[in-house]
């Protein structure tokens, strides 16, 4: 019975597209709206928002399950964990003047650490990167 319920919930998620599945995590921002227009890029007010979603071509919805906040700068984030259909997805993380190309990874954290100028906050995560060969930072796997 439980597996049938799980299958039904999964099917509803696929049909619903980018709607909020809800979260009980009160330590993160939980202002996900009932329905969202899905884009390829997480940026602006979506940075730091649990449940922020994208739906890149060839994938069902990919959401941010958790953000890693910068220790010395509340409201800035230096990492995240994904859930959903992220397997095989390529995305580019922009933090400060650096960009990092990531392929199929469930999580990403700035290689400069958690505090100080060595780890600028994330400004966007693009799940539809151009085919220009990546960013100026090293590839992170």
C-alpha positions in Angstrom: 0.0 0.0 0.0 2.8 2.4 0.9 4.6 1.9 -2.4 1.3 2.6 -4.3 0.9 5.9 -2.3 4.5 6.8 -3.1 3.9 6.2 -6.8 0.8 8.3 -6.8 2.5 11.2 -5.1 5.5 11.0 -7.5 3.1 11.0 -10.5 1.3 14.1 -9.1 4.6 15.8 -8.7 5.4 15.2 -12.4 2.1 16.4 -13.6 2.1 19.4 -11.3 5.4 20.7 -12.7 6.8 23.5 -10.5 4.4 23.6 -7.6 5.5 23.6 -4.0 5.6 20.2 -2.3 6.0 22.0 1.1 8.6 21.9 3.7 8.8 21.7 7.5 12.3 23.2 7.6 11.8 26.4 9.5 15.5 27.3 9.6 15.4 28.2 5.9 13.2 30.6 4.0 9.9 28.8 3.2 8.1 31.3 1.0 7.5 29.0 -2.0 4.3 30.0 -3.8 1.5 27.6 -4.8 2.6 27.8 -8.5 5.8 29.0 -10.0 6.8 29.7 -13.5 9.8 27.5 -14.1 12.9 29.0 -15.6 16.4 27.6 -16.1 18.1 29.9 -13.6 17.8 30.3 -9.9 18.7 33.9 -9.0 17.6 37.0 -7.1 15.0 36.3 -4.3 15.1 32.6 -5.1 18.7 32.3 -3.7 18.2 31.0 -0.2 14.7 29.8 -0.8 14.1 26.1 0.0 12.0 24.6 -2.8 13.2 27.1 -5.5 12.7 25.1 -8.7 13.9 24.9 -12.3 12.8 22.6 -15.1 15.6 22.5 -17.7 15.0 20.8 -21.1 15.2 17.0 -20.8 14.5 17.0 -17.0 11.5 17.0 -14.7 11.6 19.5 -11.8 14.8 20.1 -10.0 14.5 21.8 -6.6 16.8 23.2 -3.9 16.4 21.1 -0.8 18.9 23.1 1.4 21.1 26.2 1.2 24.4 26.6 3.1 24.5 30.1 4.5 27.8 32.0 4.7 29.0 32.2 8.3 30.0 35.8 8.3 27.2 37.2 6.0 23.7 36.2 6.8 21.5 36.1 3.7 24.4 35.1 1.5 24.8 31.4 0.5 27.9 29.4 -0.5 26.4 26.1 -1.2 23.2 24.0 -1.7 21.8 20.5 -2.0 19.3 19.5 -4.8 16.5 17.0 -5.0 14.5 15.9 -7.9 15.7 15.0 -11.4 19.2 16.4 -11.2 21.0 13.3 -12.4 22.8 14.1 -15.6 22.0 17.8 -15.4 24.8 20.3 -16.0 24.6 23.6 -14.3 26.8 26.6 -13.8 27.1 28.3 -10.4 28.1 32.0 -10.4 29.7 33.3 -7.1 31.4 36.7 -7.3 33.4 36.9 -10.4 33.9 33.1 -10.6 31.8 30.5 -12.4 31.8 26.8 -11.8 30.5 24.1 -14.2 28.9 21.1 -12.4 27.6 17.9 -13.9 25.1 15.6 -12.2 26.1 16.5 -8.7 23.5 16.5 -5.9 25.3 19.3 -4.0 27.8 22.1 -4.5 29.8 24.1 -2.0 32.2 26.9 -2.8 35.8 25.6 -2.7 36.9 28.8 -0.9 35.3 27.7 2.3 32.5 29.1 4.4 33.7 32.5 5.5 35.6 35.5 4.5 36.4 37.0 1.1 37.6 33.6 -0.3 34.0 32.5 -0.7 31.7 35.0 -2.4 28.0 34.3 -2.1 26.1 32.6 -4.9 24.5 35.1 -7.3 22.8 32.5 -9.6 22.7 28.8 -10.6 22.0 28.3 -14.4 20.6 24.9 -15.4 20.7 25.8 -19.1 24.3 26.8 -19.5 25.5 28.1 -22.9 27.7 25.7 -24.9 30.7 28.0 -24.5 32.8 25.5 -22.6 32.0 26.6 -19.0 33.2 29.4 -16.8 36.5 30.8 -15.7 36.6 28.6 -12.5 37.6 25.0 -12.4 35.0 22.3 -13.0 33.6 20.9 -9.8 32.4 17.3 -9.8 
